[in-house]
Amino acid sequence: MIEQFKNIVNIISALAIPLMVLLFVVYGVYKKVKVYEKFIEGSKEGFDVAIKIIPYLVGMLVAIGIFRASGAMDVLVAILQPITNLIGMPPETLPLALLRPLSGSGSLGLMSELMNTHGVDSFIGVLASTMYGSSETTFYVLAVYFGSVNISKTRHAVPAGLIADLFGMLGALLIVRLLYI
């Protein structure tokens, strides 16, 4: 049964993105939309947005650098380690879980380091990559998107994003544990 589950997960993983792209193109053609022209138009708008959000990106990257360099990340990991031990999460992956909502590039670096240290097919390597794909850079996204349209009050966006990240991490742990039983 576990082998069948692994095979199904592998098939879905291989086909998900190509099928989504194909679905968008087919739907666009069905609706008589000039798909390529709209794609180029969206790319131009994306470039304009990228120029507007540079100040927010710089601020976010500086804040993350200060957080890590100050040792606050290490203190937070030490505080949360008993909880991760209780749920069966390797302590090596905790910094990734904490940094992922803050920084895509920082968490990518941590994930790469875990894979180089433990191997890409190890439990920790697979868990790290699954955690990376199952969560979002919440604060980065909020800084960029809310900043680009001058929204300063995020209301429920931060708690909702962090709750989604938490469940993404827990879901990743559950799925990878099922695959490694």
C-alpha positions in Angstrom: 0.0 0.0 0.0 2.8 2.4 0.9 4.5 1.6 -2.4 1.3 2.4 -4.3 1.1 5.7 -2.4 4.7 6.6 -3.4 4.0 5.7 -7.0 0.9 7.9 -7.1 2.7 10.8 -5.4 5.5 10.5 -8.0 3.1 10.5 -10.9 1.2 13.5 -9.6 4.5 15.3 -9.0 5.7 14.7 -12.5 2.4 15.7 -14.2 1.1 18.6 -12.1 2.8 21.6 -13.6 2.8 20.6 -17.2 -1.0 19.8 -17.0 -1.7 23.1 -15.3 0.1 25.0 -18.0 -1.7 23.1 -20.7 -5.0 23.6 -19.0 -4.5 27.4 -18.9 -3.5 27.5 -22.6 -6.4 25.3 -23.6 -8.9 27.3 -21.5 -7.5 30.6 -23.0 -7.9 29.3 -26.5 -11.5 28.0 -25.7 -12.4 31.5 -24.4 -10.8 33.0 -27.6 -8.1 34.9 -25.6 -4.8 35.7 -27.4 -2.8 33.7 -24.9 0.7 34.7 -26.0 -0.2 38.4 -26.2 -1.7 38.3 -22.7 1.4 36.5 -21.4 3.7 39.2 -22.8 1.4 42.0 -21.4 1.5 40.4 -18.0 5.2 40.1 -18.2 5.5 43.8 -18.9 3.3 44.6 -15.9 5.3 42.3 -13.8 8.5 44.3 -14.6 6.8 47.6 -13.6 5.7 46.1 -10.3 9.2 44.8 -9.7 10.6 48.3 -10.0 8.0 49.6 -7.5 8.7 47.0 -4.8 12.5 47.2 -4.7 12.5 49.4 -1.5 10.3 46.9 0.3 12.5 44.0 -0.8 15.6 45.8 0.5 14.0 46.5 3.8 12.8 42.9 4.2 16.3 41.5 3.4 18.0 43.8 5.8 15.6 42.8 8.6 16.2 39.1 7.9 19.9 39.7 7.9 19.8 41.4 11.3 17.6 38.6 12.7 20.0 35.9 11.7 23.2 37.8 12.5 22.0 38.8 16.0 21.6 35.1 17.0 17.9 35.5 17.5 17.3 32.5 15.1 19.5 30.3 17.3 17.6 31.3 20.5 14.3 30.7 18.8 15.4 27.2 17.6 16.6 26.3 21.2 13.2 27.4 22.6 11.1 25.4 20.1 13.3 22.3 19.9 11.3 20.4 22.7 8.1 20.9 20.7 9.7 19.6 17.4 11.1 16.6 19.3 7.6 15.8 20.5 6.1 15.8 17.0 9.1 13.9 15.4 10.5 16.7 13.5 14.3 16.6 13.1 15.9 19.6 14.8 18.0 20.2 11.7 14.9 21.3 9.8 13.6 23.8 12.4 15.7 26.7 11.1 14.2 26.1 7.6 10.6 26.1 9.1 11.3 29.3 10.9 13.0 31.1 8.1 10.7 30.1 5.2 8.0 32.6 6.1 10.6 35.3 6.1 12.9 34.7 3.1 12.8 32.5 0.0 16.5 32.9 -0.8 17.5 32.3 2.9 15.3 29.2 3.2 16.6 28.0 -0.2 20.1 28.3 1.2 19.2 26.4 4.3 17.5 23.7 2.3 20.5 23.3 0.0 22.8 23.1 3.0 20.6 20.3 4.6 20.7 18.4 1.3 24.4 18.7 1.0 24.9 17.5 4.6 22.3 14.7 4.7 21.7 13.8 1.1 18.8 14.6 -1.2 17.2 11.2 -0.7 17.6 11.2 3.1 14.6 11.7 5.4 15.9 15.2 6.2 16.6 16.1 2.6 13.1 15.0 1.4 11.5 16.7 4.4 13.3 20.0 3.8 12.3 20.1 0.1 8.7 19.2 0.9 8.6 21.8 3.7 10.0 24.4 1.2 7.4 23.6 -1.4 4.5 23.3 1.2 4.9 26.8 2.6 5.2 30.4 1.5 7.4 33.4 2.2 4.6 35.1 4.0 6.3 38.2 5.2 8.0 38.7 1.9 4.8 38.3 0.0 2.9 40.7 2.3 5.8 43.3 2.2 5.9 43.1 -1.6 2.2 42.9 -2.5 0.8 45.1 0.2 3.7 47.6 -0.2 3.2 47.8 -4.0 -0.4 49.1 -3.5 0.4 51.1 -0.3 -1.6 48.9 2.2 -0.2 49.4 5.7 -2.8 47.6 7.8 -2.6 43.9 7.1 -5.5 42.9 9.4 -5.8 39.1 9.3 -3.3 38.5 6.5 -0.3 37.9 8.8 -2.0 35.4 11.1 -3.7 33.6 8.2 -0.5 33.3 6.3 1.4 32.0 9.4 -1.3 29.5 10.2 -1.1 28.3 6.5 2.7 28.0 6.8 2.4 26.0 10.1 -0.1 23.6 8.5 2.1 23.3 5.4 5.1 22.4 7.6 3.0 19.9 9.6 1.5 18.4 6.4 5.0 18.1 4.9 6.2 16.2 8.0 3.2 13.9 7.9 3.5 13.1 4.2 7.2 12.5 4.4 6.9 10.3 7.5 4.3 8.3 5.6 6.7 7.9 2.7 9.6 6.9 4.9 7.8 4.3 7.1 
